[in-house]
Amino acid sequence: MTVLTAAVVVLGLLCLLNLAVSTAVIRRLRLLGVRMDPAPGAGPAIGGPVPAFDVVADDGTSLDPDFLRGRHTLVAFLSTTCSACVADAPKLALRAAELDASGTRVLVVLLDDGEDARGLRRLLSPVGTLLTGENALAFMTAWRVEATPTYWLTGEDGTLAAELQDLDSLPLPLWAD
C-alpha cells in the first residue's frame, strides 16, 4: 500500500510539473507574439456557407447568418491577450475607411477578459460591428476558430470566400467591380 501511495504522489507531482511548464510555454509564446496556425481542417470550409450562429452585438443588434448576406464582410477574430492581435488592431482601425469604401462591412469578434485595459474595445468599436464577452466566445466556437488573429472574408451570398492569418495580406480594394 505504501508503494501505491508513493506512486500516486509521484504521478501527481509530475502532472503538476507538466502543467506548470505548459503554462509557461504558452505565456512565453503569447508575449513573443508568435502566430500559431490552426490545425489543418479546423474551421469552416472555404466556398461553403457560413456556420450557424445566433448572438447579440455590443450595440444590441441581433446577428445570425443572414447578417452576413447582401454585403461582403471581413470577420476579424482578435483577443486582448494576444500580442499579435494588439499589434493588428490599429492597422484594422486605419483600414476601416478603405474597407467601407470597397463595400466591405467589418465584424470584429474580440475575446477579452472583461476589462478594456489595452483599449481595444474603444479602438475597434468604430471599425464595425463588435462582439465581445460570451457572444464573442459563442461566435468563435461556432466558426471553430482556434487561433487569433484570424480573418475571414464572406461573399454577398453568405459563403466563405477566404481565410487570412495576416491583416497585411488583405489587398484593397477587395472586390473587383
Backbone as a printed PyTorch tensor [residue, N CA C, xyz], in Angstrom:
tensor([[[  0.8190,  -1.2000,   0.0000],
         [  0.0000,   0.0000,   0.0000],
         [  0.8570,   1.2550,   0.0000]],

        [[  1.9900,   1.2170,   0.7000],
         [  2.8880,   2.3570,   0.7590],
         [  3.4570,   2.6650,  -0.6220]],

        [[  3.8000,   1.6320,  -1.3670],
         [  4.3550,   1.8070,  -2.7110],
         [  3.3040,   2.4370,  -3.6310]],

        [[  2.0800,   1.9940,  -3.5310],
         [  0.9980,   2.5520,  -4.3480],
         [  0.7650,   4.0220,  -4.0230]],

        [[  0.7610,   4.3690,  -2.7540],
         [  0.5910,   5.7650,  -2.3420],
         [  1.7320,   6.6270,  -2.8780]],

        [[  2.9510,   6.1290,  -2.7670],
         [  4.1080,   6.8640,  -3.2670],
         [  4.0170,   7.0530,  -4.7870]],

        [[  3.5690,   6.0210,  -5.4900],
         [  3.4440,   6.1180,  -6.9500],
         [  2.3970,   7.1650,  -7.3300]],

        [[  1.2890,   7.2230,  -6.6230],
         [  0.2450,   8.2150,  -6.9070],
         [  0.7600,   9.6170,  -6.6270]],

        [[  1.4950,   9.8060,  -5.5460],
         [  2.0560,  11.1210,  -5.2070],
         [  3.0490,  11.5590,  -6.2830]],

        [[  3.9380,  10.6570,  -6.6990],
         [  4.9180,  10.9890,  -7.7400],
         [  4.2120,  11.3350,  -9.0510]],

        [[  3.2110,  10.5600,  -9.4260],
         [  2.4560,  10.8340, -10.6420],
         [  1.7520,  12.1950, -10.5610]],

        [[  1.1790,  12.5000,  -9.4190],
         [  0.5330,  13.7970,  -9.2240],
         [  1.5170,  14.9500,  -9.3560]],

        [[  2.6980,  14.7910,  -8.7740],
         [  3.7290,  15.8290,  -8.8820],
         [  4.1910,  16.0120, -10.3250]],

        [[  4.3290,  14.9160, -11.0520],
         [  4.7170,  15.0080, -12.4610],
         [  3.6370,  15.7350, -13.2740]],

        [[  2.3820,  15.4810, -12.9840],
         [  1.2810,  16.1750, -13.6790],
         [  1.3230,  17.6710, -13.3820]],

        [[  1.5620,  18.0380, -12.1390],
         [  1.6650,  19.4560, -11.7780],
         [  2.8520,  20.1190, -12.4760]],

        [[  3.9730,  19.4330, -12.5480],
         [  5.1390,  19.9620, -13.2450],
         [  4.8350,  20.1620, -14.7270]],

        [[  4.1750,  19.1940, -15.3520],
         [  3.7910,  19.3040, -16.7580],
         [  2.8810,  20.5070, -16.9750]],

        [[  1.9150,  20.6910, -16.0940],
         [  1.0030,  21.8250, -16.1910],
         [  1.7500,  23.1510, -16.0800]],

        [[  2.6790,  23.2390, -15.1430],
         [  3.4440,  24.4680, -14.9460],
         [  4.3080,  24.7870, -16.1720]],

        [[  4.9700,  23.7920, -16.7080],
         [  5.8190,  24.0090, -17.8900],
         [  4.9660,  24.4010, -19.0950]],

        [[  3.8440,  23.7410, -19.2980],
         [  2.9570,  24.0710, -20.4250],
         [  2.4440,  25.4980, -20.3090]],

        [[  2.0400,  25.8990, -19.1230],
         [  1.5600,  27.2640, -18.8980],
         [  2.6610,  28.2750, -19.1910]],

        [[  3.8650,  28.0030, -18.7530],
         [  4.9850,  28.9180, -19.0000],
         [  5.2770,  29.0410, -20.4930]],

        [[  5.2370,  27.9490, -21.2220],
         [  5.4960,  27.9810, -22.6670],
         [  4.4140,  28.7760, -23.3860]],

        [[  3.1570,  28.5630, -23.0370],
         [  2.0580,  29.2920, -23.6850],
         [  2.1690,  30.7830, -23.4050]],

        [[  2.4470,  31.1540, -22.1730],
         [  2.6150,  32.5800, -21.8450],
         [  3.7630,  33.1920, -22.6390]],

        [[  4.8550,  32.4740, -22.7500],
         [  6.0220,  32.9870, -23.4800],
         [  5.6890,  33.1770, -24.9650]],

        [[  4.9770,  32.2460, -25.5600],
         [  4.5850,  32.3720, -26.9630],
         [  3.6790,  33.5870, -27.1640]],

        [[  2.7620,  33.8190, -26.2300],
         [  1.8870,  34.9900, -26.3390],
         [  2.6770,  36.2750, -26.2170]],

        [[  3.6390,  36.3170, -25.3040],
         [  4.4510,  37.5220, -25.1390],
         [  5.2910,  37.8050, -26.3750]],

        [[  5.7710,  36.7560, -27.0220],
         [  6.5880,  36.9200, -28.2220],
         [  5.7530,  37.2370, -29.4520]],

        [[  4.4470,  37.0830, -29.3570],
         [  3.5800,  37.3710, -30.4940],
         [  3.6820,  36.3370, -31.5910]],

        [[  4.0030,  35.1130, -31.2230],
         [  4.1190,  34.0420, -32.2060],
         [  2.7310,  33.7030, -32.7360]],

        [[  2.5990,  33.7270, -34.0530],
         [  1.3360,  33.3510, -34.6690],
         [  1.3130,  31.8350, -34.8220]],

        [[  0.2530,  31.2460, -34.3090],
         [  0.1320,  29.7990, -34.3930],
         [ -0.9530,  29.4760, -35.3990]],

        [[ -0.5860,  28.7680, -36.4590],
         [ -1.5590,  28.3920, -37.4700],
         [ -2.4980,  27.3430, -36.9050]],

        [[ -3.7770,  27.4340, -37.2440],
         [ -4.7120,  26.4240, -36.7730],
         [ -4.4230,  25.0730, -37.4110]],

        [[ -4.9350,  24.0460, -36.7860],
         [ -4.7460,  22.6970, -37.3040],
         [ -5.4170,  22.5610, -38.6610]],

        [[ -4.8490,  21.7530, -39.5690],
         [ -5.4910,  21.5460, -40.8580],
         [ -6.9060,  21.0030, -40.6650]],

        [[ -7.8250,  21.5290, -41.4520],
         [ -9.2020,  21.0790, -41.3570],
         [-10.0020,  21.7930, -40.2860]],

        [[ -9.3460,  22.6670, -39.5140],
         [-10.0760,  23.4170, -38.4920],
         [-10.8520,  24.5370, -39.1620]],

        [[-11.9680,  24.8650, -38.6180],
         [-12.7760,  25.9530, -39.1550],
         [-13.6220,  25.5110, -40.3250]],

        [[-14.5020,  26.4050, -40.7560],
         [-15.4030,  26.0820, -41.8610],
         [-14.6680,  26.0010, -43.2000]],

        [[-15.3020,  25.3920, -44.1740],
         [-14.6870,  25.1990, -45.4870],
         [-14.8970,  26.4220, -46.3690]],

        [[-13.8350,  26.8300, -47.0490],
         [-13.9260,  27.9410, -47.9900],
         [-14.8430,  27.5230, -49.1390]],

        [[-15.7470,  28.4160, -49.5050],
         [-16.7200,  28.1370, -50.5430],
         [-18.0390,  27.6400, -49.9850]],

        [[-18.0300,  27.2280, -48.7280],
         [-19.2480,  26.7450, -48.0830],
         [-19.9980,  27.8800, -47.4010]],

        [[-21.1630,  27.5750, -46.8740],
         [-21.9350,  28.6050, -46.1750],
         [-21.2980,  28.9390, -44.8350]],

        [[-21.6040,  30.1310, -44.3270],
         [-21.0970,  30.4950, -43.0070],
         [-21.7360,  29.5820, -41.9700]],

        [[-21.0330,  29.2850, -40.8990],
         [-21.6070,  28.4390, -39.8510],
         [-22.8280,  29.1090, -39.1980]],

        [[-23.6840,  28.2920, -38.6130],
         [-24.8520,  28.8180, -37.9140],
         [-24.4140,  29.5060, -36.6220]],

        [[-25.0160,  30.6550, -36.3370],
         [-24.7580,  31.3680, -35.0910],
         [-25.9570,  32.2580, -34.7950]],

        [[-26.1040,  32.5970, -33.5410],
         [-27.1700,  33.4950, -33.1020],
         [-26.6480,  34.2260, -31.8730]],

        [[-26.1570,  35.4410, -32.0720],
         [-25.5360,  36.2120, -30.9990],
         [-26.0540,  37.6430, -31.0300]],

        [[-25.6950,  38.3970, -30.0120],
         [-26.0780,  39.7990, -29.9330],
         [-24.8020,  40.6360, -29.8780]],

        [[-24.7030,  41.6190, -30.7780],
         [-23.5400,  42.5030, -30.8210],
         [-23.5650,  43.4450, -29.6200]],

        [[-22.4600,  44.0890, -29.3690],
         [-22.3600,  45.0130, -28.2380],
         [-23.3570,  46.1670, -28.3360]],

        [[-23.7260,  46.5380, -29.5680],
         [-24.6860,  47.6300, -29.7420],
         [-26.1400,  47.1640, -29.6510]],

        [[-26.3570,  45.8590, -29.3610],
         [-27.7030,  45.3220, -29.2010],
         [-28.2830,  44.6950, -30.4550]],

        [[-27.5760,  44.7660, -31.5670],
         [-28.0380,  44.1690, -32.8210],
         [-27.9880,  42.6480, -32.7250]],

        [[-29.0760,  41.9890, -33.1010],
         [-29.1210,  40.5330, -33.1310],
         [-28.4830,  40.0560, -34.4350]],

        [[-27.5330,  39.1400, -34.3290],
         [-26.7960,  38.6610, -35.5010],
         [-27.0380,  37.1720, -35.7140]],

        [[-27.2720,  36.8140, -36.9650],
         [-27.3670,  35.4250, -37.3950],
         [-26.7550,  35.3630, -38.7960]],

        [[-26.7190,  34.2040, -39.4460],
         [-26.0830,  34.1260, -40.7660],
         [-26.6530,  35.1070, -41.8010]],

        [[-27.9120,  35.4970, -41.6840],
         [-28.4850,  36.4670, -42.6260],
         [-27.7760,  37.8190, -42.5560]],

        [[-27.1900,  38.1440, -41.3960],
         [-26.4420,  39.3930, -41.2440],
         [-25.2890,  39.4650, -42.2340]],

        [[-24.7070,  38.3150, -42.5700],
         [-23.5460,  38.2730, -43.4610],
         [-23.9210,  38.1840, -44.9320]],

        [[-25.1950,  38.2270, -45.2470],
         [-25.6310,  38.1840, -46.6450],
         [-25.9170,  39.5990, -47.1350]],

        [[-25.7610,  39.7930, -48.4410],
         [-26.0860,  41.0740, -49.0500],
         [-24.9220,  42.0450, -49.1350]],

        [[-23.8300,  41.7500, -48.4450],
         [-22.6630,  42.6350, -48.4730],
         [-21.4350,  41.8080, -48.1140]],

        [[-20.3200,  42.1060, -48.7360],
         [-19.0720,  41.4410, -48.3760],
         [-18.7200,  41.8250, -46.9420]],

        [[-18.1710,  40.8670, -46.2080],
         [-17.8480,  41.1210, -44.8010],
         [-16.4690,  40.5790, -44.4760]],

        [[-15.7060,  41.3590, -43.7380],
         [-14.4560,  40.9000, -43.1550],
         [-14.7610,  40.5820, -41.6970]],

        [[-14.5920,  39.3200, -41.3080],
         [-14.7920,  38.9060, -39.9230],
         [-13.4030,  38.7760, -39.3030]],

        [[-13.1370,  39.6210, -38.3080],
         [-11.8250,  39.6440, -37.6570],
         [-11.9290,  39.0150, -36.2760]],

        [[-11.1800,  37.9360, -36.0470],
         [-11.1310,  37.2820, -34.7490],
         [ -9.8700,  37.7440, -34.0330]],

        [[-10.0350,  38.4720, -32.9320],
         [ -8.9100,  39.0190, -32.1810],
         [ -9.0800,  38.6950, -30.7020]],

        [[ -7.9940,  38.8510, -29.9420],
         [ -8.0320,  38.6150, -28.4990],
         [ -7.1790,  39.6580, -27.7920]],

        [[ -7.6310,  40.0930, -26.6290],
         [ -6.8730,  41.0860, -25.8680],
         [ -5.6180,  40.4890, -25.2500]],

        [[ -5.5290,  39.1570, -25.1710],
         [ -4.3630,  38.5130, -24.5740],
         [ -3.3310,  38.0920, -25.6130]],

        [[ -3.5540,  38.4400, -26.8540],
         [ -2.6780,  38.0520, -27.9600],
         [ -1.9170,  39.2920, -28.4370]],

        [[ -0.5860,  39.2730, -28.3040],
         [  0.1920,  40.4550, -28.6760],
         [  0.1220,  40.7440, -30.1780]],

        [[  0.0020,  39.7040, -31.0030],
         [ -0.1500,  39.9370, -32.4490],
         [ -1.4860,  40.6190, -32.7430]],

        [[ -2.5250,  40.2740, -31.9810],
         [ -3.8360,  40.9140, -32.1530],
         [ -3.7730,  42.3800, -31.7470]],

        [[ -3.0760,  42.6420, -30.6500],
         [ -2.9340,  44.0220, -30.1750],
         [ -2.1910,  44.8440, -31.2260]],

        [[ -1.2200,  44.2410, -31.9030],
         [ -0.4860,  44.9380, -32.9630],
         [ -1.3520,  45.1320, -34.2060]],

        [[ -2.2420,  44.1730, -34.5080],
         [ -3.0940,  44.2660, -35.6940],
         [ -4.2640,  45.2290, -35.5280]],

        [[ -4.7300,  45.4380, -34.2980],
         [ -5.9250,  46.2660, -34.0620],
         [ -5.8000,  47.6760, -34.6310]],

        [[ -4.6990,  48.3960, -34.4200],
         [ -4.5890,  49.7380, -35.0210],
         [ -4.5640,  49.6950, -36.5550]],

        [[ -3.9560,  48.6500, -37.1230],
         [ -3.9450,  48.5030, -38.5840],
         [ -5.3660,  48.3400, -39.1070]],

        [[ -6.1530,  47.5220, -38.4120],
         [ -7.5440,  47.3090, -38.8100],
         [ -8.3270,  48.6150, -38.6920]],

        [[ -8.1020,  49.3550, -37.6250],
         [ -8.7970,  50.6320, -37.4480],
         [ -8.4290,  51.6170, -38.5550]],

        [[ -7.1620,  51.6340, -38.9550],
         [ -6.7210,  52.5340, -40.0260],
         [ -7.3060,  52.1430, -41.3840]],

        [[ -7.5270,  50.8460, -41.6020],
         [ -8.0380,  50.3750, -42.8960],
         [ -9.5600,  50.3570, -42.9650]],

        [[-10.2320,  50.7280, -41.8930],
         [-11.6960,  50.6610, -41.8410],
         [-12.3450,  51.4990, -42.9350]],

        [[-11.8290,  52.6940, -43.1700],
         [-12.4100,  53.5560, -44.2100],
         [-12.2280,  52.9420, -45.5890]],

        [[-11.0550,  52.3480, -45.8410],
         [-10.8140,  51.6830, -47.1220],
         [-11.7610,  50.4980, -47.3130]],

        [[-11.9480,  49.7400, -46.2480],
         [-12.8540,  48.5900, -46.3200],
         [-14.2690,  49.0470, -46.6300]],

        [[-14.7170,  50.0880, -45.9500],
         [-16.0610,  50.6040, -46.1750],
         [-16.1990,  51.1240, -47.6080]],

        [[-15.1810,  51.8160, -48.0950],
         [-15.2200,  52.3440, -49.4630],
         [-15.2680,  51.2250, -50.5010]],

        [[-14.7020,  50.0590, -50.1580],
         [-14.7320,  48.9320, -51.0970],
         [-16.0330,  48.1350, -50.9670]],

        [[-16.9460,  48.6130, -50.1120],
         [-18.2240,  47.9210, -49.9470],
         [-18.1650,  46.7590, -48.9840]],

        [[-17.1520,  46.7430, -48.1470],
         [-16.9540,  45.6440, -47.2060],
         [-17.2740,  46.0910, -45.7870]],

        [[-18.1830,  45.3640, -45.1490],
         [-18.5090,  45.6320, -43.7450],
         [-17.4990,  44.8630, -42.8940]],

        [[-17.2950,  45.2960, -41.6550],
         [-16.3630,  44.6410, -40.7410],
         [-17.1260,  44.1590, -39.5100]],

        [[-16.8920,  42.9010, -39.1530],
         [-17.4130,  42.3190, -37.9210],
         [-16.2100,  41.9200, -37.0850]],

        [[-16.0300,  42.5580, -35.9290],
         [-14.8950,  42.2720, -35.0540],
         [-15.3690,  41.3830, -33.9140]],

        [[-14.7310,  40.2220, -33.7790],
         [-15.0200,  39.2790, -32.7020],
         [-13.8220,  39.3590, -31.7600]],

        [[-14.0280,  40.0150, -30.6140],
         [-12.9270,  40.3060, -29.6930],
         [-13.0780,  39.5040, -28.4070]],

        [[-12.2020,  38.5210, -28.2370],
         [-12.1650,  37.7800, -26.9770],
         [-11.4430,  38.6550, -25.9650]],

        [[-12.1090,  38.9220, -24.8580],
         [-11.4940,  39.7940, -23.8650],
         [-11.7340,  39.2660, -22.4690]],

        [[-11.0480,  39.8690, -21.5210],
         [-11.1690,  39.4280, -20.1280],
         [-12.1820,  40.2700, -19.3610]],

        [[-12.9870,  41.0530, -20.0730],
         [-13.9940,  41.8680, -19.4180],
         [-13.5490,  43.2970, -19.1750]],

        [[-12.2660,  43.5180, -19.1290],
         [-11.7460,  44.8730, -18.9560],
         [-11.1910,  45.3360, -20.2950]],

        [[-11.1800,  46.6320, -20.4810],
         [-10.6310,  47.1730, -21.7220],
         [ -9.2660,  47.7880, -21.4300]],

        [[ -8.4280,  47.0230, -20.7240],
         [ -7.1380,  47.5270, -20.2700],
         [ -6.2430,  47.9890, -21.4210]],

        [[ -6.3290,  47.3230, -22.5520],
         [ -5.4890,  47.7030, -23.6930],
         [ -6.2090,  48.6520, -24.6430]],

        [[ -7.4500,  48.9900, -24.3410],
         [ -8.2050,  49.9360, -25.1530],
         [ -8.6840,  49.3960, -26.4900]],

        [[ -8.6950,  48.0750, -26.6560],
         [ -9.0680,  47.5050, -27.9480],
         [-10.5570,  47.6850, -28.2500]],

        [[-11.3970,  47.5430, -27.2350],
         [-12.8290,  47.7450, -27.4710],
         [-13.0970,  49.1740, -27.9410]],

        [[-12.4990,  50.1130, -27.2760],
         [-12.6530,  51.5330, -27.6280],
         [-12.0910,  51.8040, -29.0270]],

        [[-10.9800,  51.1950, -29.3730],
         [-10.3510,  51.3870, -30.6820],
         [-11.1590,  50.7480, -31.8050]],

        [[-11.7070,  49.5460, -31.5540],
         [-12.3460,  48.7750, -32.6170],
         [-13.8510,  49.0070, -32.7590]],

        [[-14.5040,  49.5980, -31.7720],
         [-15.9570,  49.7840, -31.8890],
         [-16.3590,  50.6650, -33.0640]],

        [[-15.5890,  51.6970, -33.4540],
         [-15.9860,  52.4680, -34.6430],
         [-15.6900,  51.7540, -35.9660]],

        [[-14.9060,  50.6780, -35.9370],
         [-14.4970,  49.9750, -37.1510],
         [-15.6700,  49.2630, -37.8070]],

        [[-16.5660,  48.7240, -36.9780],
         [-17.7110,  47.9740, -37.4960],
         [-18.5030,  47.4010, -36.3470]],

        [[-19.2060,  46.3350, -36.6030],
         [-19.9840,  45.6590, -35.5720],
         [-19.0220,  44.9190, -34.6560]],

        [[-19.2260,  45.0570, -33.3430],
         [-18.3000,  44.4810, -32.3670],
         [-19.0070,  43.4510, -31.4930]],

        [[-18.3650,  42.2890, -31.3490],
         [-18.8270,  41.2320, -30.4450],
         [-17.7740,  41.0400, -29.3740]],

        [[-18.1730,  41.0500, -28.1040],
         [-17.2530,  40.7740, -27.0040],
         [-17.9260,  39.8190, -26.0290]],

        [[-17.1830,  39.4080, -25.0160],
         [-17.7300,  38.5820, -23.9460],
         [-18.2200,  37.2240, -24.4200]],

        [[-19.3240,  36.7870, -23.8250],
         [-19.8900,  35.4710, -24.1280],
         [-20.3310,  35.3530, -25.5870]],

        [[-20.8120,  36.4530, -26.1700],
         [-21.2340,  36.4270, -27.5730],
         [-20.0420,  36.1850, -28.4950]],

        [[-18.9080,  36.8010, -28.1910],
         [-17.6980,  36.5750, -28.9950],
         [-17.2420,  35.1260, -28.8770]],

        [[-17.2830,  34.5970, -27.6670],
         [-16.8720,  33.2110, -27.4640],
         [-17.7980,  32.2440, -28.1950]],

        [[-19.1080,  32.5030, -28.1470],
         [-20.0690,  31.6420, -28.8450],
         [-19.8590,  31.7090, -30.3520]],

        [[-19.5950,  32.9000, -30.8800],
         [-19.3660,  33.0700, -32.3100],
         [-18.0910,  32.3380, -32.7360]],

        [[-17.0320,  32.5020, -31.9690],
         [-15.7560,  31.8590, -32.2930],
         [-15.8790,  30.3450, -32.2290]],

        [[-16.6330,  29.8450, -31.2750],
         [-16.8630,  28.4000, -31.1500],
         [-17.6450,  27.8800, -32.3520]],

        [[-18.6740,  28.6090, -32.7610],
         [-19.4810,  28.1890, -33.9120],
         [-18.6270,  28.1230, -35.1730]],

        [[-17.6690,  29.0320, -35.3220],
         [-16.8130,  29.0660, -36.5080],
         [-15.5970,  28.1450, -36.3670]],

        [[-15.4320,  27.5380, -35.1970],
         [-14.3120,  26.6310, -34.9160],
         [-12.9560,  27.3000, -35.1810]],

        [[-12.8410,  28.5480, -34.7800],
         [-11.5800,  29.2730, -34.9100],
         [-10.7190,  28.9300, -33.7060]],

        [[ -9.4990,  28.4880, -33.9670],
         [ -8.6230,  28.0200, -32.8970],
         [ -7.4690,  28.9620, -32.5960]],

        [[ -7.2420,  29.9590, -33.4280],
         [ -6.1110,  30.8490, -33.2110],
         [ -6.5100,  32.2770, -33.5580]],

        [[ -5.9020,  33.2070, -32.8570],
         [ -6.0850,  34.6180, -33.1730],
         [ -4.7120,  35.2180, -33.4170]],

        [[ -4.5980,  36.1950, -34.2730],
         [ -5.6330,  36.7660, -35.1180],
         [ -5.9380,  35.8840, -36.3220]],

        [[ -7.1910,  35.8600, -36.6880],
         [ -7.6590,  35.1680, -37.8930],
         [ -8.6890,  36.0670, -38.5540]],

        [[ -8.6670,  36.0870, -39.8750],
         [ -9.6000,  36.9260, -40.6360],
         [-10.2930,  36.0760, -41.6870]],

        [[-11.6060,  36.2430, -41.7860],
         [-12.4020,  35.5550, -42.8010],
         [-13.0840,  36.5890, -43.6680]],

        [[-13.1490,  36.3210, -44.9600],
         [-13.9130,  37.1450, -45.8880],
         [-15.1300,  36.3540, -46.3330]],

        [[-16.2960,  36.9920, -46.2790],
         [-17.5100,  36.3340, -46.7600],
         [-18.0260,  37.0770, -47.9770]],

        [[-18.6520,  36.3410, -48.8770],
         [-19.2450,  36.9310, -50.0680],
         [-20.6360,  37.4630, -49.7750]],

        [[-21.1840,  38.1640, -50.7500],
         [-22.5260,  38.7230, -50.5960],
         [-23.5790,  37.6430, -50.4110]],

        [[-23.2960,  36.4450, -50.9190],
         [-24.2580,  35.3480, -50.8260],
         [-24.1530,  34.5670, -49.5120]],

        [[-23.2950,  35.0180, -48.5990],
         [-23.1610,  34.3520, -47.3100],
         [-22.2410,  33.1520, -47.3200]],

        [[-21.4120,  33.0230, -48.3460],
         [-20.4330,  31.9330, -48.3740],
         [-19.0770,  32.4520, -47.9260]],

        [[-18.2230,  31.5450, -47.5260],
         [-16.8810,  31.9090, -47.0750],
         [-15.9500,  32.0050, -48.2760]],

        [[-15.4020,  33.1940, -48.4950],
         [-14.5730,  33.4270, -49.6690],
         [-13.0910,  33.1530, -49.4210]],

        [[-12.5910,  33.4760, -48.2090],
         [-11.1640,  33.3080, -47.9380],
         [-10.9040,  33.3790, -46.4440]],

        [[ -9.7900,  32.7700, -46.0410],
         [ -9.3020,  32.8830, -44.6680],
         [ -7.8940,  33.4420, -44.7190]],

        [[ -7.6290,  34.4240, -43.8780],
         [ -6.3080,  35.0550, -43.8200],
         [ -5.7770,  34.9740, -42.3980]],

        [[ -4.4980,  34.7550, -42.2480],
         [ -3.8770,  34.7630, -40.9250],
         [ -3.2020,  36.0950, -40.6490]],

        [[ -3.1440,  36.9410, -41.6690],
         [ -2.3640,  38.1660, -41.5700],
         [ -3.1340,  39.3110, -42.1970]],

        [[ -3.3400,  40.3780, -41.4730],
         [ -4.0700,  41.5350, -41.9820],
         [ -3.2940,  42.2330, -43.1050]],

        [[ -1.9720,  42.1350, -43.0750],
         [ -1.1570,  42.7790, -44.1100],
         [ -1.3630,  42.1460, -45.4880]],

        [[ -1.8430,  40.9070, -45.5380],
         [ -2.0780,  40.2470, -46.8230],
         [ -3.4630,  40.5610, -47.3880]],

        [[ -4.1810,  41.4640, -46.7470],
         [ -5.5190,  41.8420, -47.1960],
         [ -5.3980,  42.9270, -48.2590]],

        [[ -5.6120,  42.5750, -49.5330],
         [ -5.4770,  43.5760, -50.5930],
         [ -6.7310,  44.4480, -50.6690]],

        [[ -6.5300,  45.7190, -50.9360],
         [ -7.6690,  46.6140, -51.1300],
         [ -7.5180,  47.2830, -52.4870]],

        [[ -8.5640,  47.4490, -53.2660],
         [ -9.9170,  47.0080, -52.9280],
         [-10.0150,  45.4920, -52.9850]],

        [[-10.8900,  44.9580, -52.1390],
         [-11.0450,  43.5090, -52.0430],
         [-11.7850,  42.9150, -53.2320]],

        [[-12.7700,  43.6190, -53.7140],
         [-13.6670,  43.0650, -54.7270],
         [-13.5970,  43.8960, -55.9920]],

        [[-13.4220,  43.1990, -57.0990],
         [-13.4250,  43.8930, -58.4000],
         [-14.8540,  44.1630, -58.8200]],

        [[-15.0840,  45.3470, -59.3450],
         [-16.4250,  45.7050, -59.8090],
         [-16.6710,  45.1720, -61.1990]]])
